[in-house]
Amino acid sequence: MEHKMTKPNKPMHSTIFRDETGWELYTTGDDLFISGDCTKEEAEVALAAHNPPVPTEPTVADKLASVGLSVADLKTALGL
């Protein structure tokens, strides 16, 4: 069954939601829908409980470390 929901004011991730519940979470325009074998009440509870991790950007140190360098190496290269 498909349920039209009120969009929450928080991040959502459809793949994580499907892995957690087995139901599809998708938007069409400004509308949010949950589709699956669930009641509207179950969908509301699942949506309220859905809190995917917030993506974070890697720091400069993380990016340097990914290629085997450090901040000290960068400072040395820049003559600082």
Distance bins in CASP14 RR format, pairs under 12 A and 6 or more apart:
PFRMAT RR
TARGET T0000
AUTHOR 0000-0000-0000
RMODE 2
METHOD distances of the structure
MODEL  1
1 23 0 0 0 0 1 0 0 0 0 0 0
1 24 0 0 0 0 0 1 0 0 0 0 0
1 33 0 0 0 0 0 1 0 0 0 0 0
1 34 0 0 0 0 1 0 0 0 0 0 0
1 35 1 0 0 1 0 0 0 0 0 0 0
1 36 1 0 0 1 0 0 0 0 0 0 0
1 37 1 0 0 1 0 0 0 0 0 0 0
1 38 1 0 0 1 0 0 0 0 0 0 0
1 39 1 0 0 1 0 0 0 0 0 0 0
1 40 0 0 0 0 1 0 0 0 0 0 0
1 41 0 0 0 0 0 1 0 0 0 0 0
1 42 0 0 0 0 0 1 0 0 0 0 0
1 43 0 0 0 0 1 0 0 0 0 0 0
2 23 0 0 0 0 1 0 0 0 0 0 0
2 24 0 0 0 0 1 0 0 0 0 0 0
2 25 0 0 0 0 0 1 0 0 0 0 0
2 26 0 0 0 0 1 0 0 0 0 0 0
2 28 0 0 0 0 0 1 0 0 0 0 0
2 31 0 0 0 0 0 1 0 0 0 0 0
2 32 0 0 0 0 0 1 0 0 0 0 0
2 33 1 0 1 0 0 0 0 0 0 0 0
2 34 1 0 0 1 0 0 0 0 0 0 0
2 35 1 0 1 0 0 0 0 0 0 0 0
2 36 1 0 0 1 0 0 0 0 0 0 0
2 37 0 0 0 0 0 1 0 0 0 0 0
2 38 0 0 0 0 0 1 0 0 0 0 0
2 40 0 0 0 0 0 1 0 0 0 0 0
2 43 0 0 0 0 1 0 0 0 0 0 0
3 23 0 0 0 0 1 0 0 0 0 0 0
3 24 0 0 0 0 0 1 0 0 0 0 0
3 25 0 0 0 0 0 1 0 0 0 0 0
3 26 0 0 0 0 0 1 0 0 0 0 0
3 31 0 0 0 0 0 1 0 0 0 0 0
3 32 0 0 0 0 1 0 0 0 0 0 0
3 33 1 0 0 1 0 0 0 0 0 0 0
3 34 1 0 1 0 0 0 0 0 0 0 0
3 35 1 0 0 1 0 0 0 0 0 0 0
3 36 0 0 0 0 1 0 0 0 0 0 0
3 37 0 0 0 0 0 1 0 0 0 0 0
3 38 1 0 0 1 0 0 0 0 0 0 0
3 39 0 0 0 0 1 0 0 0 0 0 0
3 40 1 0 1 0 0 0 0 0 0 0 0
3 41 0 0 0 0 1 0 0 0 0 0 0
3 42 0 0 0 0 1 0 0 0 0 0 0
3 43 1 0 1 0 0 0 0 0 0 0 0
3 44 0 0 0 0 1 0 0 0 0 0 0
3 45 0 0 0 0 0 1 0 0 0 0 0
3 46 0 0 0 0 0 1 0 0 0 0 0
3 47 0 0 0 0 1 0 0 0 0 0 0
4 26 0 0 0 0 0 1 0 0 0 0 0
4 27 0 0 0 0 0 1 0 0 0 0 0
4 28 0 0 0 0 1 0 0 0 0 0 0
4 29 0 0 0 0 0 1 0 0 0 0 0
4 30 0 0 0 0 0 1 0 0 0 0 0
4 31 1 0 1 0 0 0 0 0 0 0 0
4 32 1 0 0 1 0 0 0 0 0 0 0
4 33 1 0 1 0 0 0 0 0 0 0 0
4 34 0 0 0 0 1 0 0 0 0 0 0
4 35 0 0 0 0 0 1 0 0 0 0 0
4 40 0 0 0 0 1 0 0 0 0 0 0
4 43 0 0 0 0 1 0 0 0 0 0 0
4 44 0 0 0 0 0 1 0 0 0 0 0
4 47 0 0 0 0 0 1 0 0 0 0 0
5 12 0 0 0 0 0 1 0 0 0 0 0
5 17 0 0 0 0 0 1 0 0 0 0 0
5 23 0 0 0 0 0 1 0 0 0 0 0
5 24 0 0 0 0 0 1 0 0 0 0 0
5 25 0 0 0 0 1 0 0 0 0 0 0
5 26 0 0 0 0 0 1 0 0 0 0 0
5 27 0 0 0 0 1 0 0 0 0 0 0
5 28 0 0 0 0 0 1 0 0 0 0 0
5 30 0 0 0 0 0 1 0 0 0 0 0
5 31 0 0 0 0 1 0 0 0 0 0 0
5 32 1 0 1 0 0 0 0 0 0 0 0
5 33 1 0 0 1 0 0 0 0 0 0 0
5 34 1 0 1 0 0 0 0 0 0 0 0
5 35 0 0 0 0 0 1 0 0 0 0 0
5 38 0 0 0 0 0 1 0 0 0 0 0
5 40 0 0 0 0 1 0 0 0 0 0 0
5 41 0 0 0 0 0 1 0 0 0 0 0
5 42 0 0 0 0 0 1 0 0 0 0 0
5 43 1 0 0 1 0 0 0 0 0 0 0
5 44 1 0 0 1 0 0 0 0 0 0 0
5 45 0 0 0 0 0 1 0 0 0 0 0
5 46 0 0 0 0 1 0 0 0 0 0 0
5 47 1 0 1 0 0 0 0 0 0 0 0
5 48 0 0 0 0 0 1 0 0 0 0 0
5 50 0 0 0 0 0 1 0 0 0 0 0
6 30 0 0 0 0 0 1 0 0 0 0 0
6 31 0 0 0 0 1 0 0 0 0 0 0
6 32 1 0 0 1 0 0 0 0 0 0 0
6 33 0 0 0 0 0 1 0 0 0 0 0
6 34 0 0 0 0 0 1 0 0 0 0 0
6 40 0 0 0 0 0 1 0 0 0 0 0
6 43 0 0 0 0 0 1 0 0 0 0 0
6 44 0 0 0 0 1 0 0 0 0 0 0
6 47 0 0 0 0 1 0 0 0 0 0 0
6 48 0 0 0 0 0 1 0 0 0 0 0
7 25 0 0 0 0 0 1 0 0 0 0 0
7 26 0 0 0 0 0 1 0 0 0 0 0
7 27 1 0 0 1 0 0 0 0 0 0 0
7 28 0 0 0 0 0 1 0 0 0 0 0
7 29 0 0 0 0 0 1 0 0 0 0 0
7 30 1 0 0 1 0 0 0 0 0 0 0
7 31 1 0 0 1 0 0 0 0 0 0 0
7 32 1 0 1 0 0 0 0 0 0 0 0
7 33 0 0 0 0 0 1 0 0 0 0 0
7 34 0 0 0 0 0 1 0 0 0 0 0
7 47 0 0 0 0 1 0 0 0 0 0 0
8 17 0 0 0 0 0 1 0 0 0 0 0
8 25 0 0 0 0 0 1 0 0 0 0 0
8 27 0 0 0 0 0 1 0 0 0 0 0
8 32 0 0 0 0 1 0 0 0 0 0 0
8 34 0 0 0 0 0 1 0 0 0 0 0
8 44 0 0 0 0 0 1 0 0 0 0 0
8 46 0 0 0 0 0 1 0 0 0 0 0
8 47 1 0 0 1 0 0 0 0 0 0 0
8 48 1 0 0 1 0 0 0 0 0 0 0
8 49 0 0 0 0 0 1 0 0 0 0 0
8 50 0 0 0 0 1 0 0 0 0 0 0
8 51 0 0 0 0 0 1 0 0 0 0 0
8 52 0 0 0 0 0 1 0 0 0 0 0
9 32 0 0 0 0 0 1 0 0 0 0 0
9 47 0 0 0 0 0 1 0 0 0 0 0
10 32 0 0 0 0 0 1 0 0 0 0 0
10 47 0 0 0 0 1 0 0 0 0 0 0
10 48 0 0 0 0 1 0 0 0 0 0 0
10 49 0 0 0 0 0 1 0 0 0 0 0
10 50 0 0 0 0 1 0 0 0 0 0 0
10 51 1 0 0 1 0 0 0 0 0 0 0
10 52 0 0 0 0 1 0 0 0 0 0 0
10 54 0 0 0 0 1 0 0 0 0 0 0
11 17 0 0 0 0 0 1 0 0 0 0 0
11 25 0 0 0 0 0 1 0 0 0 0 0
11 50 0 0 0 0 1 0 0 0 0 0 0
11 51 0 0 0 0 1 0 0 0 0 0 0
11 52 1 0 1 0 0 0 0 0 0 0 0
11 53 0 0 0 0 1 0 0 0 0 0 0
11 54 1 0 0 1 0 0 0 0 0 0 0
11 55 0 0 0 0 1 0 0 0 0 0 0
12 18 0 0 0 0 0 1 0 0 0 0 0
12 20 0 0 0 0 0 1 0 0 0 0 0
12 25 1 0 0 1 0 0 0 0 0 0 0
12 26 0 0 0 0 1 0 0 0 0 0 0
12 27 0 0 0 0 1 0 0 0 0 0 0
12 32 1 0 0 1 0 0 0 0 0 0 0
12 33 0 0 0 0 0 1 0 0 0 0 0
12 34 0 0 0 0 0 1 0 0 0 0 0
12 46 0 0 0 0 0 1 0 0 0 0 0
12 47 0 0 0 0 1 0 0 0 0 0 0
12 48 0 0 0 0 0 1 0 0 0 0 0
12 49 0 0 0 0 0 1 0 0 0 0 0
12 50 1 0 0 1 0 0 0 0 0 0 0
12 51 0 0 0 0 1 0 0 0 0 0 0
12 52 1 0 0 1 0 0 0 0 0 0 0
12 53 0 0 0 0 0 1 0 0 0 0 0
12 54 0 0 0 0 0 1 0 0 0 0 0
13 19 0 0 0 0 1 0 0 0 0 0 0
13 20 0 0 0 0 1 0 0 0 0 0 0
13 21 0 0 0 0 0 1 0 0 0 0 0
13 25 0 0 0 0 1 0 0 0 0 0 0
13 26 0 0 0 0 0 1 0 0 0 0 0
13 47 0 0 0 0 0 1 0 0 0 0 0
13 50 1 0 0 1 0 0 0 0 0 0 0
13 51 0 0 0 0 1 0 0 0 0 0 0
13 52 1 1 0 0 0 0 0 0 0 0 0
13 53 0 0 0 0 1 0 0 0 0 0 0
13 54 0 0 0 0 1 0 0 0 0 0 0
13 55 0 0 0 0 1 0 0 0 0 0 0
14 20 0 0 0 0 0 1 0 0 0 0 0
14 21 0 0 0 0 0 1 0 0 0 0 0
14 22 0 0 0 0 0 1 0 0 0 0 0
14 23 0 0 0 0 1 0 0 0 0 0 0
14 24 1 0 0 1 0 0 0 0 0 0 0
14 25 1 0 1 0 0 0 0 0 0 0 0
14 26 1 0 0 1 0 0 0 0 0 0 0
14 27 0 0 0 0 1 0 0 0 0 0 0
14 32 0 0 0 0 0 1 0 0 0 0 0
14 33 0 0 0 0 0 1 0 0 0 0 0
14 34 0 0 0 0 0 1 0 0 0 0 0
14 35 0 0 0 0 0 1 0 0 0 0 0
14 47 0 0 0 0 0 1 0 0 0 0 0
14 50 0 0 0 0 1 0 0 0 0 0 0
14 52 0 0 0 0 1 0 0 0 0 0 0
15 21 0 0 0 0 0 1 0 0 0 0 0
15 22 0 0 0 0 0 1 0 0 0 0 0
15 23 0 0 0 0 0 1 0 0 0 0 0
15 24 0 0 0 0 0 1 0 0 0 0 0
15 25 0 0 0 0 1 0 0 0 0 0 0
15 26 0 0 0 0 0 1 0 0 0 0 0
15 50 0 0 0 0 0 1 0 0 0 0 0
15 52 0 0 0 0 1 0 0 0 0 0 0
16 22 0 0 0 0 0 1 0 0 0 0 0
16 23 0 0 0 0 0 1 0 0 0 0 0
16 25 0 0 0 0 1 0 0 0 0 0 0
16 46 0 0 0 0 0 1 0 0 0 0 0
16 49 0 0 0 0 0 1 0 0 0 0 0
16 50 1 0 0 1 0 0 0 0 0 0 0
16 51 0 0 0 0 1 0 0 0 0 0 0
16 52 1 0 1 0 0 0 0 0 0 0 0
16 53 0 0 0 0 1 0 0 0 0 0 0
16 54 0 0 0 0 0 1 0 0 0 0 0
16 55 0 0 0 0 0 1 0 0 0 0 0
17 23 1 0 0 1 0 0 0 0 0 0 0
17 24 0 0 0 0 1 0 0 0 0 0 0
17 25 1 0 1 0 0 0 0 0 0 0 0
17 26 0 0 0 0 1 0 0 0 0 0 0
17 27 0 0 0 0 0 1 0 0 0 0 0
17 32 0 0 0 0 0 1 0 0 0 0 0
17 33 0 0 0 0 0 1 0 0 0 0 0
17 34 0 0 0 0 1 0 0 0 0 0 0
17 35 0 0 0 0 0 1 0 0 0 0 0
17 36 0 0 0 0 0 1 0 0 0 0 0
17 38 0 0 0 0 0 1 0 0 0 0 0
17 43 0 0 0 0 0 1 0 0 0 0 0
17 46 1 0 0 1 0 0 0 0 0 0 0
17 47 0 0 0 0 1 0 0 0 0 0 0
17 48 0 0 0 0 0 1 0 0 0 0 0
17 49 0 0 0 0 1 0 0 0 0 0 0
17 50 1 0 1 0 0 0 0 0 0 0 0
17 51 0 0 0 0 0 1 0 0 0 0 0
17 52 1 0 0 1 0 0 0 0 0 0 0
18 24 1 0 0 1 0 0 0 0 0 0 0
18 25 1 0 0 1 0 0 0 0 0 0 0
18 26 0 0 0 0 1 0 0 0 0 0 0
18 34 0 0 0 0 0 1 0 0 0 0 0
18 35 0 0 0 0 0 1 0 0 0 0 0
18 36 0 0 0 0 1 0 0 0 0 0 0
18 46 0 0 0 0 0 1 0 0 0 0 0
18 50 0 0 0 0 0 1 0 0 0 0 0
18 52 0 0 0 0 0 1 0 0 0 0 0
19 25 0 0 0 0 0 1 0 0 0 0 0
19 46 0 0 0 0 0 1 0 0 0 0 0
19 50 0 0 0 0 0 1 0 0 0 0 0
19 52 0 0 0 0 0 1 0 0 0 0 0
20 34 0 0 0 0 0 1 0 0 0 0 0
20 45 0 0 0 0 0 1 0 0 0 0 0
20 46 1 0 0 1 0 0 0 0 0 0 0
20 47 0 0 0 0 0 1 0 0 0 0 0
20 49 0 0 0 0 1 0 0 0 0 0 0
20 50 1 0 0 1 0 0 0 0 0 0 0
20 51 0 0 0 0 1 0 0 0 0 0 0
20 52 0 0 0 0 1 0 0 0 0 0 0
21 34 0 0 0 0 1 0 0 0 0 0 0
21 35 0 0 0 0 0 1 0 0 0 0 0
21 36 0 0 0 0 1 0 0 0 0 0 0
21 37 0 0 0 0 1 0 0 0 0 0 0
21 38 1 0 0 1 0 0 0 0 0 0 0
21 42 0 0 0 0 1 0 0 0 0 0 0
21 43 0 0 0 0 1 0 0 0 0 0 0
21 44 0 0 0 0 0 1 0 0 0 0 0
21 45 0 0 0 0 1 0 0 0 0 0 0
21 46 1 0 1 0 0 0 0 0 0 0 0
21 47 0 0 0 0 1 0 0 0 0 0 0
21 48 0 0 0 0 0 1 0 0 0 0 0
21 49 0 0 0 0 1 0 0 0 0 0 0
21 50 0 0 0 0 1 0 0 0 0 0 0
22 34 0 0 0 0 0 1 0 0 0 0 0
22 35 0 0 0 0 0 1 0 0 0 0 0
22 36 1 0 0 1 0 0 0 0 0 0 0
22 37 0 0 0 0 1 0 0 0 0 0 0
22 38 0 0 0 0 1 0 0 0 0 0 0
22 42 0 0 0 0 0 1 0 0 0 0 0
22 43 0 0 0 0 0 1 0 0 0 0 0
22 46 0 0 0 0 1 0 0 0 0 0 0
22 50 0 0 0 0 0 1 0 0 0 0 0
23 33 0 0 0 0 1 0 0 0 0 0 0
23 34 1 0 1 0 0 0 0 0 0 0 0
23 35 1 0 0 1 0 0 0 0 0 0 0
23 36 1 0 1 0 0 0 0 0 0 0 0
23 37 1 0 0 1 0 0 0 0 0 0 0
23 38 1 0 1 0 0 0 0 0 0 0 0
23 39 0 0 0 0 0 1 0 0 0 0 0
23 40 0 0 0 0 0 1 0 0 0 0 0
23 42 0 0 0 0 1 0 0 0 0 0 0
23 43 1 0 0 1 0 0 0 0 0 0 0
23 44 0 0 0 0 0 1 0 0 0 0 0
23 45 0 0 0 0 0 1 0 0 0 0 0
23 46 1 0 0 1 0 0 0 0 0 0 0
23 47 0 0 0 0 1 0 0 0 0 0 0
23 50 0 0 0 0 0 1 0 0 0 0 0
24 32 0 0 0 0 0 1 0 0 0 0 0
24 33 1 0 0 1 0 0 0 0 0 0 0
24 34 1 0 0 1 0 0 0 0 0 0 0
24 35 1 0 1 0 0 0 0 0 0 0 0
24 36 1 0 0 1 0 0 0 0 0 0 0
24 37 0 0 0 0 0 1 0 0 0 0 0
24 38 0 0 0 0 0 1 0 0 0 0 0
24 43 0 0 0 0 0 1 0 0 0 0 0
24 46 0 0 0 0 0 1 0 0 0 0 0
25 31 0 0 0 0 0 1 0 0 0 0 0
25 32 1 0 0 1 0 0 0 0 0 0 0
25 33 1 0 0 1 0 0 0 0 0 0 0
25 34 1 0 1 0 0 0 0 0 0 0 0
25 35 0 0 0 0 1 0 0 0 0 0 0
25 36 0 0 0 0 1 0 0 0 0 0 0
25 38 0 0 0 0 0 1 0 0 0 0 0
25 43 0 0 0 0 1 0 0 0 0 0 0
25 46 0 0 0 0 1 0 0 0 0 0 0
25 47 1 0 0 1 0 0 0 0 0 0 0
25 50 1 0 0 1 0 0 0 0 0 0 0
25 52 0 0 0 0 0 1 0 0 0 0 0
26 32 1 0 0 1 0 0 0 0 0 0 0
26 33 1 0 1 0 0 0 0 0 0 0 0
26 34 0 0 0 0 1 0 0 0 0 0 0
26 35 1 0 0 1 0 0 0 0 0 0 0
26 36 0 0 0 0 0 1 0 0 0 0 0
27 33 1 0 0 1 0 0 0 0 0 0 0
27 34 0 0 0 0 0 1 0 0 0 0 0
27 35 0 0 0 0 0 1 0 0 0 0 0
28 35 0 0 0 0 0 1 0 0 0 0 0
32 43 0 0 0 0 0 1 0 0 0 0 0
32 44 0 0 0 0 0 1 0 0 0 0 0
32 47 0 0 0 0 1 0 0 0 0 0 0
32 50 0 0 0 0 0 1 0 0 0 0 0
33 40 0 0 0 0 0 1 0 0 0 0 0
33 43 0 0 0 0 1 0 0 0 0 0 0
33 47 0 0 0 0 0 1 0 0 0 0 0
34 40 0 0 0 0 1 0 0 0 0 0 0
34 41 0 0 0 0 0 1 0 0 0 0 0
34 42 0 0 0 0 1 0 0 0 0 0 0
34 43 1 0 1 0 0 0 0 0 0 0 0
34 44 0 0 0 0 1 0 0 0 0 0 0
34 45 0 0 0 0 0 1 0 0 0 0 0
34 46 1 0 0 1 0 0 0 0 0 0 0
34 47 1 0 0 1 0 0 0 0 0 0 0
34 48 0 0 0 0 0 1 0 0 0 0 0
34 50 0 0 0 0 1 0 0 0 0 0 0
35 43 0 0 0 0 1 0 0 0 0 0 0
36 42 0 0 0 0 1 0 0 0 0 0 0
36 43 0 0 0 0 1 0 0 0 0 0 0
36 46 0 0 0 0 0 1 0 0 0 0 0
37 43 0 0 0 0 0 1 0 0 0 0 0
38 44 0 0 0 0 1 0 0 0 0 0 0
38 45 0 0 0 0 1 0 0 0 0 0 0
38 46 1 0 0 1 0 0 0 0 0 0 0
38 47 0 0 0 0 0 1 0 0 0 0 0
39 45 0 0 0 0 1 0 0 0 0 0 0
39 46 0 0 0 0 0 1 0 0 0 0 0
40 46 0 0 0 0 0 1 0 0 0 0 0
40 47 0 0 0 0 0 1 0 0 0 0 0
41 47 0 0 0 0 0 1 0 0 0 0 0
41 48 0 0 0 0 0 1 0 0 0 0 0
42 48 0 0 0 0 0 1 0 0 0 0 0
42 49 0 0 0 0 0 1 0 0 0 0 0
43 49 0 0 0 0 0 1 0 0 0 0 0
43 50 0 0 0 0 0 1 0 0 0 0 0
44 50 0 0 0 0 0 1 0 0 0 0 0
56 62 0 0 0 0 1 0 0 0 0 0 0
57 63 0 0 0 0 1 0 0 0 0 0 0
58 64 0 0 0 0 1 0 0 0 0 0 0
58 65 0 0 0 0 1 0 0 0 0 0 0
58 66 1 0 0 1 0 0 0 0 0 0 0
58 67 0 0 0 0 0 1 0 0 0 0 0
59 65 0 0 0 0 1 0 0 0 0 0 0
59 66 0 0 0 0 0 1 0 0 0 0 0
59 71 0 0 0 0 1 0 0 0 0 0 0
60 66 0 0 0 0 0 1 0 0 0 0 0
60 67 0 0 0 0 0 1 0 0 0 0 0
60 69 0 0 0 0 0 1 0 0 0 0 0
60 70 0 0 0 0 0 1 0 0 0 0 0
60 71 1 0 0 1 0 0 0 0 0 0 0
60 73 0 0 0 0 0 1 0 0 0 0 0
60 74 1 0 0 1 0 0 0 0 0 0 0
60 75 0 0 0 0 0 1 0 0 0 0 0
61 67 0 0 0 0 0 1 0 0 0 0 0
61 68 0 0 0 0 0 1 0 0 0 0 0
61 69 0 0 0 0 1 0 0 0 0 0 0
61 70 1 0 0 1 0 0 0 0 0 0 0
61 71 1 0 1 0 0 0 0 0 0 0 0
61 72 0 0 0 0 0 1 0 0 0 0 0
61 73 0 0 0 0 0 1 0 0 0 0 0
61 74 0 0 0 0 1 0 0 0 0 0 0
61 75 0 0 0 0 0 1 0 0 0 0 0
62 68 0 0 0 0 0 1 0 0 0 0 0
62 69 0 0 0 0 0 1 0 0 0 0 0
62 70 0 0 0 0 0 1 0 0 0 0 0
62 71 0 0 0 0 0 1 0 0 0 0 0
63 69 0 0 0 0 1 0 0 0 0 0 0
63 70 0 0 0 0 0 1 0 0 0 0 0
63 71 0 0 0 0 0 1 0 0 0 0 0
63 74 0 0 0 0 0 1 0 0 0 0 0
64 70 1 0 0 1 0 0 0 0 0 0 0
64 71 1 0 0 1 0 0 0 0 0 0 0
64 72 0 0 0 0 1 0 0 0 0 0 0
64 73 1 0 0 1 0 0 0 0 0 0 0
64 74 1 0 0 1 0 0 0 0 0 0 0
64 75 0 0 0 0 0 1 0 0 0 0 0
64 76 0 0 0 0 0 1 0 0 0 0 0
64 77 0 0 0 0 0 1 0 0 0 0 0
65 71 0 0 0 0 1 0 0 0 0 0 0
65 72 0 0 0 0 0 1 0 0 0 0 0
65 73 0 0 0 0 0 1 0 0 0 0 0
65 74 0 0 0 0 0 1 0 0 0 0 0
67 73 0 0 0 0 1 0 0 0 0 0 0
67 74 0 0 0 0 0 1 0 0 0 0 0
68 74 0 0 0 0 0 1 0 0 0 0 0
69 75 0 0 0 0 0 1 0 0 0 0 0
69 76 0 0 0 0 1 0 0 0 0 0 0
69 77 0 0 0 0 1 0 0 0 0 0 0
69 78 0 0 0 0 0 1 0 0 0 0 0
70 76 0 0 0 0 1 0 0 0 0 0 0
70 77 0 0 0 0 0 1 0 0 0 0 0
71 77 0 0 0 0 0 1 0 0 0 0 0
71 78 0 0 0 0 0 1 0 0 0 0 0
71 80 0 0 0 0 0 1 0 0 0 0 0
72 78 0 0 0 0 0 1 0 0 0 0 0
72 79 0 0 0 0 0 1 0 0 0 0 0
72 80 0 0 0 0 1 0 0 0 0 0 0
73 79 0 0 0 0 0 1 0 0 0 0 0
73 80 0 0 0 0 0 1 0 0 0 0 0
74 80 0 0 0 0 1 0 0 0 0 0 0
END
